[in-house]
Amino acid sequence: MYLIGLLSSISIGLGWLFSLLHWTGATEMFNFGFLGLLLLFIPMLAFDRYKLSLRKTLSEKLRIILGLVSAFVVGIAVVFKVLHLSGADTMLAAGMLIFIFGFLPFLFFNMYRKSISASDRHQ
């Protein structure tokens, strides 16, 4: 899993560098890296985190699921934007709304709950 993430990140970085230097293969390298990160690494990472949270609360599971969905939708929207396909703006807005009103509230709720339980243990 981490090897796929590393190779995808390297491919994105080299694709960007090749693009800045106007070398051939830049677009393909960037696209393969971005799609590898989006379609392979992020789902594998989310699945790994979800497996670790099987015994945890529903809010932590929902946080992972909503984070994965928002990352996937925003990533696909970026691909659509780069390829100048229709629907990119709608997908980008939907992904950001899922992130803002889905993922972030669960993230901060879990952080708040952990801080409350940590302060109760110290008293």
DOKEBA-609887 format. One record per atom (N, C-alpha, C): residue number from 1; chain; atom name; x, y, z. Coordinates in nm, 2 decimals, m for minus. Atoms other than C-alpha are relative to their C-alpha. Layout:
BEGIN
NODE  seq  mol  atom    east   north      up
NODE  NUM    A    CA       X       Y       Z
...
***
This chain:
BEGIN
NODE  seq  mol  atom    east   north      up
NODE    1    A     N    0.08   m0.12    0.00
NODE    1    A    CA    0.00    0.00    0.00
NODE    1    A     C    0.09    0.13    0.00
NODE    2    A     N   m0.08   m0.12   m0.01
NODE    2    A    CA    0.27    0.25    0.10
NODE    2    A     C    0.09    0.01   m0.12
NODE    3    A     N   m0.08    0.00    0.13
NODE    3    A    CA    0.48    0.15   m0.21
NODE    3    A     C   m0.08    0.07   m0.11
NODE    4    A     N    0.09   m0.06    0.10
NODE    4    A    CA    0.18    0.24   m0.43
NODE    4    A     C   m0.01    0.15    0.02
NODE    5    A     N    0.01   m0.14   m0.03
NODE    5    A    CA    0.15    0.57   m0.25
NODE    5    A     C    0.13    0.08   m0.03
NODE    6    A     N   m0.13   m0.07    0.03
NODE    6    A    CA    0.52    0.65   m0.28
NODE    6    A     C    0.02    0.01   m0.15
NODE    7    A     N   m0.01   m0.01    0.14
NODE    7    A    CA    0.53    0.56   m0.65
NODE    7    A     C   m0.09    0.10   m0.07
NODE    8    A     N    0.09   m0.10    0.05
NODE    8    A    CA    0.22    0.76   m0.72
NODE    8    A     C    0.04    0.14    0.02
NODE    9    A     N   m0.05   m0.13   m0.03
NODE    9    A    CA    0.36    1.06   m0.54
NODE    9    A     C    0.12    0.04   m0.08
NODE   10    A     N   m0.12   m0.02    0.08
NODE   10    A    CA    0.69    1.03   m0.72
NODE   10    A     C   m0.04    0.03   m0.14
NODE   11    A     N    0.05   m0.02    0.13
NODE   11    A    CA    0.51    1.01   m1.05
NODE   11    A     C   m0.07    0.14   m0.02
NODE   12    A     N    0.07   m0.13    0.00
NODE   12    A    CA    0.30    1.32   m0.97
NODE   12    A     C    0.11    0.11    0.00
NODE   13    A     N   m0.10   m0.09   m0.01
NODE   13    A    CA    0.61    1.51   m0.87
NODE   13    A     C    0.09    0.01   m0.12
NODE   14    A     N   m0.08    0.00    0.12
NODE   14    A    CA    0.82    1.41   m1.17
NODE   14    A     C   m0.08    0.05   m0.12
NODE   15    A     N    0.09   m0.05    0.11
NODE   15    A    CA    0.52    1.48   m1.40
NODE   15    A     C   m0.01    0.15    0.00
NODE   16    A     N    0.00   m0.15   m0.02
NODE   16    A    CA    0.50    1.83   m1.26
NODE   16    A     C    0.13    0.06   m0.04
NODE   17    A     N   m0.13   m0.05    0.03
NODE   17    A    CA    0.87    1.88   m1.29
NODE   17    A     C    0.03   m0.01   m0.15
NODE   18    A     N   m0.01    0.01    0.14
NODE   18    A    CA    0.87    1.75   m1.65
NODE   18    A     C   m0.08    0.10   m0.07
NODE   19    A     N    0.08   m0.10    0.06
NODE   19    A    CA    0.59    1.98   m1.73
NODE   19    A     C    0.06    0.14    0.01
NODE   20    A     N   m0.07   m0.13   m0.02
NODE   20    A    CA    0.78    2.28   m1.59
NODE   20    A     C    0.12    0.01   m0.10
NODE   21    A     N   m0.12    0.00    0.09
NODE   21    A    CA    1.08    2.18   m1.80
NODE   21    A     C   m0.04   m0.02   m0.15
NODE   22    A     N    0.05    0.03    0.14
NODE   22    A    CA    0.86    2.11   m2.11
NODE   22    A     C    0.06   m0.12   m0.06
NODE   23    A     N   m0.05    0.12    0.05
NODE   23    A    CA    0.98    1.76   m2.14
NODE   23    A     C   m0.11   m0.09   m0.04
NODE   24    A     N    0.10    0.09    0.05
NODE   24    A    CA    0.79    1.49   m2.32
NODE   24    A     C   m0.04   m0.10    0.11
NODE   25    A     N    0.05    0.10   m0.10
NODE   25    A    CA    0.58    1.24   m2.11
NODE   25    A     C   m0.05    0.06    0.13
NODE   26    A     N    0.03   m0.07   m0.12
NODE   26    A    CA    0.50    1.50   m1.85
NODE   26    A     C   m0.15   m0.03    0.04
NODE   27    A     N    0.14    0.01   m0.02
NODE   27    A    CA    0.12    1.48   m1.89
NODE   27    A     C   m0.03   m0.15    0.04
NODE   28    A     N    0.03    0.14   m0.03
NODE   28    A    CA    0.11    1.10   m1.89
NODE   28    A     C    0.05   m0.04    0.14
NODE   29    A     N   m0.06    0.03   m0.13
NODE   29    A    CA    0.34    1.07   m1.59
NODE   29    A     C   m0.08    0.06    0.12
NODE   30    A     N    0.09   m0.06   m0.10
NODE   30    A    CA    0.13    1.32   m1.39
NODE   30    A     C   m0.13   m0.07    0.01
NODE   31    A     N    0.14    0.06    0.00
NODE   31    A    CA   m0.20    1.16   m1.49
NODE   31    A     C    0.01   m0.14    0.06
NODE   32    A     N   m0.01    0.14   m0.05
NODE   32    A    CA   m0.08    0.80   m1.41
NODE   32    A     C    0.02    0.01    0.15
NODE   33    A     N   m0.02   m0.02   m0.14
NODE   33    A    CA    0.05    0.92   m1.07
NODE   33    A     C   m0.12    0.04    0.07
NODE   34    A     N    0.12   m0.05   m0.06
NODE   34    A    CA   m0.26    1.11   m0.99
NODE   34    A     C   m0.11   m0.10    0.01
NODE   35    A     N    0.10    0.10    0.00
NODE   35    A    CA   m0.49    0.83   m1.09
NODE   35    A     C    0.04   m0.12    0.09
NODE   36    A     N   m0.05    0.10   m0.09
NODE   36    A    CA   m0.28    0.58   m0.90
NODE   36    A     C   m0.03    0.04    0.15
NODE   37    A     N    0.02   m0.05   m0.13
NODE   37    A    CA   m0.30    0.79   m0.59
NODE   37    A     C   m0.15    0.00    0.03
NODE   38    A     N    0.15   m0.01   m0.02
NODE   38    A    CA   m0.68    0.85   m0.64
NODE   38    A     C   m0.07   m0.13    0.01
NODE   39    A     N    0.08    0.12    0.01
NODE   39    A    CA   m0.79    0.51   m0.74
NODE   39    A     C    0.06   m0.12    0.07
NODE   40    A     N   m0.06    0.11   m0.07
NODE   40    A    CA   m0.54    0.28   m0.56
NODE   40    A     C    0.03    0.04    0.15
NODE   41    A     N   m0.05   m0.03   m0.13
NODE   41    A    CA   m0.37    0.45   m0.26
NODE   41    A     C   m0.11    0.05    0.10
NODE   42    A     N    0.10   m0.05   m0.09
NODE   42    A    CA   m0.66    0.65   m0.11
NODE   42    A     C   m0.10   m0.10    0.04
NODE   43    A     N    0.09    0.11   m0.05
NODE   43    A    CA   m0.91    0.36   m0.11
NODE   43    A     C    0.07   m0.10    0.09
NODE   44    A     N   m0.07    0.10   m0.09
NODE   44    A    CA   m0.65    0.12    0.03
NODE   44    A     C    0.03    0.06    0.14
NODE   45    A     N   m0.02   m0.06   m0.13
NODE   45    A    CA   m0.56    0.37    0.30
NODE   45    A     C   m0.13    0.01    0.08
NODE   46    A     N    0.13   m0.01   m0.07
NODE   46    A    CA   m0.93    0.43    0.39
NODE   46    A     C   m0.04   m0.13    0.05
NODE   47    A     N    0.04    0.13   m0.04
NODE   47    A    CA   m0.99    0.06    0.40
NODE   47    A     C    0.08   m0.05    0.12
NODE   48    A     N   m0.09    0.03   m0.11
NODE   48    A    CA   m0.69    0.01    0.63
NODE   48    A     C   m0.05    0.07    0.13
NODE   49    A     N    0.04   m0.08   m0.12
NODE   49    A    CA   m0.81    0.29    0.86
NODE   49    A     C   m0.14   m0.05    0.05
NODE   50    A     N    0.14    0.05   m0.04
NODE   50    A    CA   m1.17    0.15    0.85
NODE   50    A     C    0.01   m0.13    0.08
NODE   51    A     N   m0.02    0.13   m0.07
NODE   51    A    CA   m1.04   m0.20    0.95
NODE   51    A     C    0.04    0.03    0.15
NODE   52    A     N   m0.04   m0.03   m0.14
NODE   52    A    CA   m0.87   m0.04    1.25
NODE   52    A     C   m0.11    0.06    0.09
NODE   53    A     N    0.11   m0.07   m0.07
NODE   53    A    CA   m1.19    0.14    1.35
NODE   53    A     C   m0.12   m0.09    0.02
NODE   54    A     N    0.12    0.08   m0.01
NODE   54    A    CA   m1.42   m0.16    1.34
NODE   54    A     C   m0.06   m0.01    0.14
NODE   55    A     N    0.05    0.00   m0.14
NODE   55    A    CA   m1.45   m0.16    1.72
NODE   55    A     C   m0.03    0.13    0.05
NODE   56    A     N    0.02   m0.14   m0.05
NODE   56    A    CA   m1.48    0.21    1.74
NODE   56    A     C   m0.15    0.05   m0.03
NODE   57    A     N    0.13   m0.05    0.01
NODE   57    A    CA   m1.79    0.43    1.73
NODE   57    A     C   m0.04    0.02   m0.15
NODE   58    A     N    0.06   m0.03    0.14
NODE   58    A    CA   m2.02    0.50    1.43
NODE   58    A     C    0.05    0.13   m0.05
NODE   59    A     N   m0.05   m0.13    0.04
NODE   59    A    CA   m1.90    0.86    1.42
NODE   59    A     C    0.14   m0.01   m0.06
NODE   60    A     N   m0.13    0.02    0.05
NODE   60    A    CA   m1.54    0.75    1.36
NODE   60    A     C    0.00   m0.07   m0.13
NODE   61    A     N    0.02    0.07    0.12
NODE   61    A    CA   m1.65    0.51    1.09
NODE   61    A     C   m0.05    0.09   m0.11
NODE   62    A     N    0.06   m0.10    0.09
NODE   62    A    CA   m1.86    0.78    0.92
NODE   62    A     C    0.11    0.10   m0.04
NODE   63    A     N   m0.11   m0.10    0.04
NODE   63    A    CA   m1.56    1.02    0.93
NODE   63    A     C    0.09   m0.06   m0.11
NODE   64    A     N   m0.08    0.06    0.10
NODE   64    A    CA   m1.35    0.77    0.74
NODE   64    A     C   m0.07   m0.01   m0.13
NODE   65    A     N    0.08    0.02    0.13
NODE   65    A    CA   m1.62    0.70    0.48
NODE   65    A     C   m0.02    0.13   m0.07
NODE   66    A     N    0.02   m0.13    0.06
NODE   66    A    CA   m1.70    1.06    0.43
NODE   66    A     C    0.13    0.07   m0.05
NODE   67    A     N   m0.12   m0.05    0.05
NODE   67    A    CA   m1.34    1.15    0.40
NODE   67    A     C    0.04   m0.06   m0.13
NODE   68    A     N   m0.03    0.07    0.13
NODE   68    A    CA   m1.29    0.88    0.13
NODE   68    A     C   m0.09    0.05   m0.11
NODE   69    A     N    0.09   m0.04    0.10
NODE   69    A    CA   m1.60    0.99   m0.06
NODE   69    A     C    0.04    0.14   m0.05
NODE   70    A     N   m0.04   m0.14    0.04
NODE   70    A    CA   m1.50    1.36   m0.06
NODE   70    A     C    0.13    0.00   m0.07
NODE   71    A     N   m0.13    0.00    0.07
NODE   71    A    CA   m1.14    1.29   m0.16
NODE   71    A     C   m0.02   m0.06   m0.14
NODE   72    A     N    0.02    0.06    0.13
NODE   72    A    CA   m1.26    1.06   m0.44
NODE   72    A     C   m0.07    0.10   m0.10
NODE   73    A     N    0.08   m0.09    0.08
NODE   73    A    CA   m1.52    1.31   m0.57
NODE   73    A     C    0.08    0.12   m0.04
NODE   74    A     N   m0.08   m0.11    0.04
NODE   74    A    CA   m1.28    1.60   m0.56
NODE   74    A     C    0.11   m0.04   m0.09
NODE   75    A     N   m0.10    0.04    0.09
NODE   75    A    CA   m1.01    1.40   m0.72
NODE   75    A     C   m0.05   m0.03   m0.14
NODE   76    A     N    0.06    0.02    0.13
NODE   76    A    CA   m1.24    1.29   m1.01
NODE   76    A     C   m0.03    0.14   m0.06
NODE   77    A     N    0.03   m0.14    0.05
NODE   77    A    CA   m1.35    1.66   m1.04
NODE   77    A     C    0.13    0.06   m0.06
NODE   78    A     N   m0.13   m0.06    0.05
NODE   78    A    CA   m0.98    1.76   m1.08
NODE   78    A     C    0.04   m0.06   m0.13
NODE   79    A     N   m0.03    0.07    0.13
NODE   79    A    CA   m0.93    1.50   m1.35
NODE   79    A     C   m0.09    0.06   m0.11
NODE   80    A     N    0.10   m0.06    0.10
NODE   80    A    CA   m1.25    1.63   m1.53
NODE   80    A     C    0.04    0.14   m0.03
NODE   81    A     N   m0.04   m0.14    0.02
NODE   81    A    CA   m1.12    1.99   m1.49
NODE   81    A     C    0.12    0.00   m0.10
NODE   82    A     N   m0.12    0.00    0.08
NODE   82    A    CA   m0.78    1.90   m1.64
NODE   82    A     C   m0.03   m0.04   m0.15
NODE   83    A     N    0.04    0.04    0.13
NODE   83    A    CA   m0.95    1.72   m1.93
NODE   83    A     C   m0.11    0.08   m0.07
NODE   84    A     N    0.10   m0.09    0.05
NODE   84    A    CA   m1.20    2.00   m1.98
NODE   84    A     C   m0.13   m0.07   m0.03
NODE   85    A     N    0.13    0.08    0.02
NODE   85    A    CA   m1.50    1.76   m1.94
NODE   85    A     C   m0.11    0.07    0.08
NODE   86    A     N    0.11   m0.06   m0.07
NODE   86    A    CA   m1.84    1.88   m1.84
NODE   86    A     C   m0.04   m0.07    0.13
NODE   87    A     N    0.03    0.05   m0.13
NODE   87    A    CA   m1.96    1.84   m1.49
NODE   87    A     C    0.10    0.01    0.11
NODE   88    A     N   m0.11   m0.01   m0.10
NODE   88    A    CA   m1.63    1.92   m1.32
NODE   88    A     C   m0.04    0.09    0.11
NODE   89    A     N    0.03   m0.09   m0.10
NODE   89    A    CA   m1.76    2.22   m1.14
NODE   89    A     C   m0.10   m0.05    0.10
NODE   90    A     N    0.10    0.06   m0.09
NODE   90    A    CA   m2.06    2.04   m1.00
NODE   90    A     C    0.06   m0.11    0.09
NODE   91    A     N   m0.06    0.10   m0.09
NODE   91    A    CA   m1.85    1.75   m0.88
NODE   91    A     C    0.09    0.06    0.10
NODE   92    A     N   m0.09   m0.07   m0.09
NODE   92    A    CA   m1.60    1.98   m0.73
NODE   92    A     C   m0.08    0.06    0.12
NODE   93    A     N    0.08   m0.05   m0.10
NODE   93    A    CA   m1.87    2.16   m0.54
NODE   93    A     C   m0.06   m0.11    0.09
NODE   94    A     N    0.05    0.11   m0.08
NODE   94    A    CA   m2.03    1.83   m0.43
NODE   94    A     C    0.10   m0.06    0.09
NODE   95    A     N   m0.11    0.05   m0.08
NODE   95    A    CA   m1.70    1.70   m0.31
NODE   95    A     C    0.04    0.09    0.12
NODE   96    A     N   m0.04   m0.09   m0.11
NODE   96    A    CA   m1.62    2.01   m0.11
NODE   96    A     C   m0.11    0.01    0.10
NODE   97    A     N    0.11    0.00   m0.09
NODE   97    A    CA   m1.97    2.02    0.04
NODE   97    A     C    0.00   m0.12    0.09
NODE   98    A     N   m0.01    0.12   m0.09
NODE   98    A    CA   m1.93    1.66    0.16
NODE   98    A     C    0.12    0.01    0.10
NODE   99    A     N   m0.11   m0.02   m0.09
NODE   99    A    CA   m1.59    1.75    0.30
NODE   99    A     C   m0.03    0.10    0.11
NODE  100    A     N    0.03   m0.11   m0.09
NODE  100    A    CA   m1.71    2.07    0.47
NODE  100    A     C   m0.11   m0.04    0.10
NODE  101    A     N    0.11    0.03   m0.09
NODE  101    A    CA   m2.04    1.95    0.61
NODE  101    A     C   m0.02   m0.15    0.04
NODE  102    A     N    0.00    0.15   m0.03
NODE  102    A    CA   m1.97    1.57    0.63
NODE  102    A     C    0.12   m0.03    0.08
NODE  103    A     N   m0.12    0.05   m0.06
NODE  103    A    CA   m1.61    1.50    0.71
NODE  103    A     C    0.04    0.09    0.12
NODE  104    A     N   m0.05   m0.09   m0.10
NODE  104    A    CA   m1.51    1.81    0.91
NODE  104    A     C   m0.08    0.00    0.13
NODE  105    A     N    0.07    0.01   m0.13
NODE  105    A    CA   m1.79    1.80    1.17
NODE  105    A     C    0.03   m0.13    0.08
NODE  106    A     N   m0.04    0.13   m0.07
NODE  106    A    CA   m1.71    1.43    1.25
NODE  106    A     C    0.14    0.01    0.05
NODE  107    A     N   m0.14   m0.01   m0.05
NODE  107    A    CA   m1.34    1.51    1.27
NODE  107    A     C    0.01    0.08    0.13
NODE  108    A     N   m0.01   m0.08   m0.12
NODE  108    A    CA   m1.39    1.79    1.52
NODE  108    A     C   m0.08   m0.05    0.11
NODE  109    A     N    0.08    0.07   m0.11
NODE  109    A    CA   m1.66    1.60    1.71
NODE  109    A     C    0.09   m0.11    0.07
NODE  110    A     N   m0.08    0.10   m0.06
NODE  110    A    CA   m1.42    1.31    1.76
NODE  110    A     C    0.12    0.06    0.08
NODE  111    A     N   m0.10   m0.07   m0.07
NODE  111    A    CA   m1.14    1.55    1.86
NODE  111    A     C   m0.05    0.05    0.13
NODE  112    A     N    0.06   m0.06   m0.12
NODE  112    A    CA   m1.36    1.72    2.11
NODE  112    A     C   m0.03   m0.11    0.10
NODE  113    A     N    0.03    0.11   m0.09
NODE  113    A    CA   m1.48    1.39    2.26
NODE  113    A     C    0.12   m0.06    0.06
NODE  114    A     N   m0.13    0.05   m0.05
NODE  114    A    CA   m1.12    1.27    2.29
NODE  114    A     C    0.06    0.09    0.10
NODE  115    A     N   m0.05   m0.10   m0.10
NODE  115    A    CA   m1.02    1.59    2.47
NODE  115    A     C   m0.08    0.00    0.13
NODE  116    A     N    0.08    0.01   m0.12
NODE  116    A    CA   m1.31    1.56    2.71
NODE  116    A     C    0.03   m0.12    0.08
NODE  117    A     N   m0.03    0.12   m0.07
NODE  117    A    CA   m1.23    1.20    2.79
NODE  117    A     C    0.14    0.01    0.06
NODE  118    A     N   m0.14   m0.02   m0.05
NODE  118    A    CA   m0.86    1.29    2.83
NODE  118    A     C    0.00    0.09    0.13
NODE  119    A     N    0.00   m0.09   m0.12
NODE  119    A    CA   m0.94    1.57    3.07
NODE  119    A     C   m0.07   m0.06    0.12
NODE  120    A     N    0.07    0.07   m0.11
NODE  120    A    CA   m1.17    1.35    3.27
NODE  120    A     C    0.09   m0.10    0.07
NODE  121    A     N   m0.10    0.10   m0.06
NODE  121    A    CA   m0.89    1.09    3.32
NODE  121    A     C    0.11    0.07    0.08
NODE  122    A     N   m0.10   m0.07   m0.08
NODE  122    A    CA   m0.65    1.36    3.45
NODE  122    A     C   m0.05    0.06    0.12
NODE  123    A     N    0.06   m0.06   m0.13
NODE  123    A    CA   m0.89    1.48    3.72
NODE  123    A     C   m0.02   m0.11    0.10
***
